[in-house]
Structure formats: C-alpha cells, structure tokens
Amino acid sequence: HLSSAELLEASETEAITKYMWHQDVSIRQEAASFVKETYLDSISFRVSGDSEVQAQIRIFLGMVVNSDHQQVPNYAVDALWSQWKQKKKHIFKDWKAMTDLLLFDLDHNRLSTQEQTALCRVLSLSCRKALGESICPKHKGERPSRESAANIKISRDEITAFFSKNLSSLLTKFQHDKEKVEALIEIIFFLDLQQVQNQQDHEQLVEKLAGLYQIHSSNEVLVVASKAFQYLLKREVTNPFVGKTDQIFAKLCDDIVQAISDQSGHVLTVTPTGSSPSPDLSHSIGVETLINRLLQLVKYNHVNVDYYDHVHVLLIDHKSSHNKHITDNTVALCLEVIKFHLNWLHVDLAANLASIVIVEKLRECRDQLLEFIQYYLASGDEHVRQTSFRVGIETLIIFSPHLQGHSSESMRLLAYRCGEELHELFLHHWQDVFDDKSTVEVDKKE
C-alpha cells in the first residue's frame, strides 16, 4: 500500500518491479499497479522528441531487458494491461508510438538491441492481447479477457489499418535479425484480410515476407513465415488480394526449387511464374538449407509447383553415391518433403474422388517413397533410420488396408498391405529402439 518510491530503498523498488513477471497473476497485477503509479505516471525525464507514451515505453523496456526470464514481456504486458482504463492513454495500444521508437531511432535516443528485440515482442503481444487472446503460458494463470466483441473489432480494424501500411518497413529495417523478424511476422496473423485497403501496401508486405524466407535459415523464422503465407492465402473469407499473393508465393517456391536444381547439378527446368528476375539462391547456400526451406513451406501450404521430381532425383543420387553434396540430414528432410507431397495429393483426392490421375500419382509416389524407406531402414545412419521409420509408419496409415472397405472406388484403389521384407525392417527397428534404454521414453512418446 506504499504510494511512493521515496518511502522505499532503490533495491526494494527494483525487487517489487520484478514481481511483474511472477507466475501468480494476482501478484503480477499488484506489482504492475505499483510500477505504473511509481514510474510510469510520474516521468521525471523525457528524451528529446519523445511523446509521453514513448517515455513510458522506454522505462518499461528498461525493466524488461534487465531480466533473463524468457517470458518476461508476456507476463509484464499482461500485468500492466488492465492498469489503463482509457484507451487513449493505453501505452500498449499506441501502435504508432511503439513503431516510431523502432523506426526513427536517432543516435542520441537509440534503443539498445535488447530493447528493440523486447519492443518487437511487445508489439506482437499487444496485438494479441488487444484481440482478447491469451499471452501467458496456460498453466501460469491469466485472467479472462474483458474486451467486448465491439472493442475487439475496433482493435482489429486499427491493427489492420496501421500495420498493413507500416509492418513492411519494420521487417525491412530488422530483416537480418532472427528474433525481431520472428516476432514481427506474427503481427500478420492479426490483420483482417477483408479490411486491407491498399493493394500496393499489401503486395509490398507479401514481397517482403517472401524475401525474408530467402534470407533466413532458422526453423523458427521459416515456420512462422510459412504459417503467415498460409494465413495470407486463405480463401475461406473474402480476401481481395489473394490472387497476387498466390503469384508471389508460387514465385518463391519456383526460386527455391530452381536453386535446389542448380546446387545439386541437375538441369531440371522450373517453369517461371513471374517476370521479375530471381535472386541467385544457389551460391553459398547448401542443398540441405534449400530442402529445409521447401519442407517448411509444404508443411503448411499446398505448393503448386511440381517440386517432387527434384527431391526424388536427389534421393536416387544419394542411393547411387553420385552426389557428395547430399548429407544424411538432407536425406531425412527429403523423405519428409515427399511425405507432405503425399498428404497434399490426398487432400486433392478428397476434393475430387473421381480423379483417376490423382489416384495414380498417389500410388506412384507412395511406392517410390516406401522403396526409399525400405532402403534407408536397412542401410541409413541412425537419424535417417529414425526419420524413415516415422515417415514410413505415417505413410502406411494413410494407405491402410482398411481402405478396401471404403465406399469410394478411388479410395479402395489406395489400400496397401506392407510387404514381408519391409514389415520385418519396421519390427527390427522398433526392437532396436527398446534395446537402447536411454531413448525408450523419448521414442515411445514420439
């Protein structure tokens, strides 16, 4: 109940501040009330050019970056969120103030790298919180959102109007920083695609997303970017610019597949989907990195480009030892890519059960994949064998003999019974797993 920091020692106020990221929600909010009254409502110094909100954000960031707790921004934003009763004074809803701090940082008032990273996360978390979503780990407690449906609609419209215009600038400035890019891409999920007004701004954002996909190699960025494409390509709602988004996405896939072809030494022509020149991805980027980029795309998106032949040829080369660039890890990634190719063909068939062409493609791809699975279960390194086992089991489930009882003839044609040799390899590998006592629990869970 102390109302002023003057009644406490500096070390005591610092200790209270750290309770903002306590795992108990009640303690977090009590600490947040103290922090707001003591620090944020009585600013004694303001950097030249800063608004009141920006000065408050700087103080907040200074508190956050001094902790090494990974979830600090989540807990701190959640704790302080309810402290502002009026929207006009809510520092976490002032998208422009926070964005300007990131974009227009002069030498005399520049945020530190750690503060910039924290603010990128705060931007994303604030968007999520404004839309009534949870931002704290489920088991750590978070009071239900009190945002009304009307307020959530207003917030989504404001987020869409502001970030559809400004997000590409943020992504451009921090394009080489993995942590910042990962946090900023998440903002795409909060845009209302039906309310995007400016086609040029939207295309610029999608082009920037495609460019980032070609820059980064970390799975964290690739996964969130691939999911962002999945969101931008949604057709379940009115999406005025989905056609252009589809073109940019297809062009990205073309570029990656062509780079795989160039790097692996095969002349496998990819039909271009756009007229603009492609960056040369094949130099200084290994086949493994390129295959992983393709894999993360096909996990979440129906890729139209015919990439399967390129991956198939890589595996044939590896079996015959013709290509020294193909590592064991690349083989594991290739097997995953083919599995997702099968999954998408299966989706196509579900939408058109009468298509004999899709059935034949599925059967051909299945037989080729299981041939590779059989080879690598018998002779691959441990990682490849583990992947082969998992991919093989998932494939056999898709083509279960139970399909023979399906009402559709197309589905009945897909029924498959595992051969004796492959069956023995699966059993042998499973026995090996249980013989290795150190991995039993991990493998059982998987």
Secondary structure, DSSP 8 states (H G I E B T S, - for coil): ----GGGS-HHHHHHHHHGGG-SSHHHHHHHHHHHIIIIISS-----TT--HHHHHHHHHHHHHHT---TTHHHHHHHHHHTT--SGGG-GGG-HHHHHHHHH---GGG---HHHHHHHHHHHHHHHHHHTT---S-GGG--------HHHHHHHHHHHHHHHHHHHHHHHHHTTT-HHHHHHHHGGGGGS-GGG---HHHHHHHHHHHHHHHHH---HHHHHHHHHHHHHHT--SS--TTHHHHHHHHHHHHHHHHHHHHHHHT-------S-SS-----SSS--HHHHHHHHHHHHHHS---S--HHHHHHHHHHHHTT--TT--HHHHHHHHHHHHHHHHHHHHHHHH-TT-HHHHHHHHHHHHHHHHHHHHHHHHS-HHHHHHHHHHHHHHHHHT-GGGGG-SSHHHHTT-----HHHHHHHHHHHHHHHH-GGGHHHHHH-
